[in-house]
Each structure stands twice: as structure tokens, then as C-alpha cells.
């Protein structure tokens, strides 16, 4: 019967309309919902349809009522609008909180970078002072320019300096990671290795992270460094890693550079 009324211009009888409404209400109640129209509104629509078909003198009045009911049905639900406003307010609040946390993260990373930079400057000054004390020229000796020293084998003082700088960075990253701030630890590692540390020091940082079982940080740093840095720096770090007994990480950073 429903298909017949939907596919032909016939208007259903009043009994069918009431039975259909009762069944719709019963089905909607199982989902704790309403059907969106009252029985009186439905009967008014039915009467209007019959009037239009039969040329009823009340058609203009019923048409107005139909328009009014249609406007009510199409108007936004106040409860829904209030819920949407609450959801939008919560989204704006979450965005503000996220922006605040990101700003705090950037500020903390900048502080940590400043600490690393100060540490490197103090270490370099100490190395230069100690070297000057050991290499005082004899009186009357002619000063001569220093000849370039091959990088390999590496100077023990330089290796110690690299190790101290790398351990300082790793110690700060470990402290942040242990306190549940892995994102800030990774930011510190990434900025330190790209802005402050040499390739040799960067390789030591990666080795130290593996030694302290900070594998997530090590994997992320290797991938980011290989992807973002120049080929010369990446190859230098890969060579250092290979020489320090980390061939897998050396291959990983080269693959990241190629990708």
C-alpha cells in the first residue's frame, strides 16, 4: 500500500495515515527519537491534500497552515544549535590550549639550545686555554704558522670535547623524555644536531641514544637528519657511525637521505 501511494497520485485514506503514524512513532521510540511531526500536524497535511484534490473551499487556509508547518520543520532545532555552539567553543578552547603548549615547547627548546651553546663555548675556551699553556714558545724562538693536521687519527682532546658535548645533549634529552615530554626532547635533539653540533658530535649523540636505549629518539633523529641535511653532512655522520660500530644506523641515515 505504501508503494502504491508513493508511486501514484492517489491520496491515502485517513485510517492508513493514522496507522502509518502510529507505526513510525513505535519505530522511532526504540531509538529514543521522535518522528518530527505531531499527529495533528499530519492530519492537517492530509486534510489539505484532500482539499487540493477536491477543490475544497478551505484550501487557502490549509495551504497557509502547510507553509507554516513546513517552515517549522525546516527551522533549525534550538537544542541542536546550542549543542553546535558548545562544540565549537570547545574546539576553539582546544586550539588555544594547543597553541599555548606549542609556544611553551618552543621556548623550552630555545632555553635548552642556549644551555648547549654555552656549554660548547665554555668547553672550547677551556681547550684553547689548556693548549696554549702546553705550547708556550721558547724565548727568542720565531713563531711559525701551524701546519694543517690530518683529521685521522683524531686528536684525543677533540674526541673528548665531542663526547662531552654529545653527552650533554643526550642527558638533557633523556631528562625531557623521562618526564613524558618526548616531543620536546626530539625538538632539542634535532635543533642541536643541525644548529650547534658537528657531524662527529651528531654521530656520538646517536650512539649515546642507542646506548641509553632511547631507540625512538634515535630512530627519529636519524630519519630527520638524513632527510633534511646536506649530503656532505649526512655522509660524514654515516662514516662516523660506521667507524663507531653502528653500521645499521649508518645505512639508515643514508637511506633517509636517498628517500
C-alpha positions in Angstrom: 0.0 0.0 0.0 2.8 2.4 0.8 4.5 1.8 -2.5 1.2 2.4 -4.3 0.7 5.7 -2.6 4.3 6.8 -3.3 4.2 5.9 -7.0 0.7 7.1 -8.0 -1.1 10.4 -7.4 -3.6 8.7 -5.1 -4.0 10.1 -1.6 -4.1 7.6 1.2 -7.1 7.2 3.4 -7.3 8.6 6.9 -7.1 5.2 8.6 -3.9 4.3 6.7 -2.3 7.6 7.6 -3.0 7.1 11.3 -1.8 3.6 11.3 1.4 4.7 9.5 1.9 7.4 12.0 1.5 5.0 14.9 4.0 2.6 13.4 6.5 5.4 12.8 6.2 6.5 16.4 6.7 3.0 17.6 9.8 2.5 15.5 11.3 5.9 16.5 10.7 5.2 20.2 13.1 2.2 20.0 15.9 4.7 19.2 14.6 7.3 21.8 13.8 9.6 19.0 10.7 11.5 17.7 9.2 11.4 14.2 9.5 15.2 13.8 5.7 15.9 13.4 2.7 15.6 15.6 -0.5 13.7 14.8 -2.5 16.9 14.5 0.1 18.3 12.0 0.0 15.2 9.9 -3.8 15.1 9.8 -3.8 18.8 8.8 -1.5 18.0 5.9 -3.7 15.1 4.9 -6.8 17.3 5.0 -5.0 19.9 2.9 -4.1 17.3 0.3 -7.6 16.1 0.1 -8.9 19.7 -0.2 -6.5 20.5 -3.0 -7.5 17.3 -4.9 -11.3 18.0 -4.3 -11.3 21.8 -4.7 -12.1 22.4 -1.1 -13.0 26.0 -0.1 -10.7 25.7 2.8 -7.6 25.1 0.6 -6.1 28.6 1.0 -6.3 28.3 4.8 -4.9 24.8 4.8 -2.1 25.9 2.4 -1.1 28.6 4.8 -1.0 26.1 7.6 1.1 23.7 5.5 3.5 26.5 4.8 3.7 27.4 8.5 4.3 23.7 9.4 6.9 23.3 6.6 8.7 26.4 7.9 8.7 25.0 11.4 10.1 21.7 10.2 12.9 23.3 8.3 13.9 25.8 11.0 17.0 24.8 13.0 16.4 22.9 16.2 17.3 25.2 19.2 18.8 22.3 21.1 21.0 21.3 18.1 22.1 24.9 17.6 23.1 25.1 21.3 25.0 21.9 21.1 26.8 23.1 18.0 27.8 26.3 19.7 29.1 24.3 22.7 31.1 22.0 20.4 32.6 25.0 18.5 33.5 26.7 21.8 35.3 23.5 23.0 37.2 23.3 19.7 38.3 26.9 20.0 39.5 26.3 23.6 41.4 23.2 22.5 43.1 25.1 19.7 44.1 27.9 22.1 45.5 25.3 24.6 47.4 23.6 21.8 48.9 26.9 20.6 49.9 27.7 24.2 51.6 24.3 24.6 53.4 24.7 21.3 54.7 28.1 22.3 55.9 26.7 25.7 57.6 23.9 23.9 59.4 26.2 21.5 60.5 28.4 24.4 61.8 25.4 26.4 63.7 24.1 23.4 65.3 27.6 22.9 66.4 27.5 26.5 67.9 24.1 26.2 69.7 25.1 23.0 71.1 28.1 24.8 72.4 25.8 27.5 74.1 23.6 25.0 75.6 26.6 23.2 77.0 28.0 26.4 78.4 24.6 27.3 80.2 24.3 24.0 81.6 27.8 24.2 83.0 27.1 27.7 84.4 23.8 26.6 86.1 25.3 23.5 87.6 28.1 25.6 88.9 25.6 28.1 90.5 23.5 25.4 92.2 26.6 23.8 93.5 27.7 27.2 94.9 24.3 28.1 96.5 24.0 24.6 98.1 27.5 25.0 99.6 26.5 28.3 101.2 23.4 26.9 102.6 25.0 23.8 104.3 28.1 25.1 107.1 29.0 22.6 110.7 29.2 23.9 112.2 32.7 24.3 113.6 34.1 21.1 112.0 31.3 19.0 110.5 32.5 15.8 106.7 32.0 15.7 105.7 29.9 12.7 102.2 29.1 11.3 100.7 25.8 12.3 100.6 23.2 9.7 97.2 21.6 8.9 96.7 18.4 11.0 95.0 15.4 9.3 91.7 14.5 10.7 92.6 10.9 11.1 93.8 9.7 13.5 91.7 12.1 15.6 93.1 14.2 18.3 92.3 12.8 21.8 91.4 16.3 23.1 89.0 16.8 20.2 87.4 13.4 20.7 86.9 14.2 24.4 85.3 17.6 23.5 82.9 15.8 21.1 82.0 13.2 23.6 81.3 15.8 26.3 79.1 17.9 24.1 77.2 14.8 22.8 76.6 13.6 26.4 75.4 17.0 27.5 72.7 17.0 24.7 71.7 13.4 25.4 71.4 14.0 29.1 69.0 16.9 28.6 67.0 14.9 26.0 66.8 11.9 28.4 65.6 14.2 31.2 62.8 15.5 29.0 61.9 12.1 27.6 61.7 10.6 31.1 59.3 13.3 32.2 56.9 12.4 29.4 58.0 15.2 27.0 59.3 13.2 24.1 58.3 15.8 21.6 60.4 18.4 23.3 63.3 16.0 23.6 63.2 15.3 19.9 63.0 19.1 19.1 66.1 19.6 21.3 68.0 16.8 19.6 67.0 18.0 16.1 67.9 21.6 16.6 71.1 20.8 18.5 72.5 18.5 15.8 71.6 20.8 12.9 72.5 24.2 14.5 75.2 23.5 17.1 76.9 20.2 16.8 79.4 18.9 14.2 78.8 15.7 12.3 81.2 13.9 14.6 79.2 15.1 17.6 76.0 14.3 16.0 77.1 10.7 15.4 78.1 10.5 19.0 74.6 11.7 20.1 73.0 8.9 18.0 75.4 6.3 19.5 74.7 7.6 23.0 70.9 7.4 22.5 71.3 3.8 21.4 73.5 3.1 24.5 70.8 4.5 26.8 68.1 2.6 25.0 66.3 5.7 23.7 65.6 4.0 20.4 62.5 6.0 19.4 64.5 9.2 19.7 67.5 7.7 17.9 65.3 6.5 15.0 63.5 9.8 14.7 66.8 11.8 14.8 68.4 9.6 12.2 65.5 9.8 9.8 65.1 13.6 10.2 68.8 14.3 9.9 69.2 12.2 6.8 66.1 13.7 5.2 66.8 17.4 5.9 70.6 17.9 6.0 73.0 18.2 3.1 74.7 15.2 1.5 78.2 16.1 2.8 77.0 16.3 6.4 75.0 13.1 6.1 77.9 11.2 4.6 80.2 12.5 7.4 77.8 11.3 10.1 77.3 7.9 8.3 81.1 7.4 8.2 81.4 8.3 11.9 78.6 5.9 12.8 80.3 3.1 10.8 83.6 3.7 12.5 81.9 3.6 15.9 80.4 0.2 15.2 76.9 1.2 14.2 76.7 0.1 10.5 72.9 -0.3 10.7 72.4 3.3 11.7 74.9 4.4 9.1 72.8 2.6 6.4 69.6 4.0 7.8 70.7 7.6 7.6 71.9 7.1 4.0 68.6 5.6 3.1 66.8 8.5 4.7 68.9 10.9 2.6 68.1 9.0 -0.6 64.4 8.9 0.1 
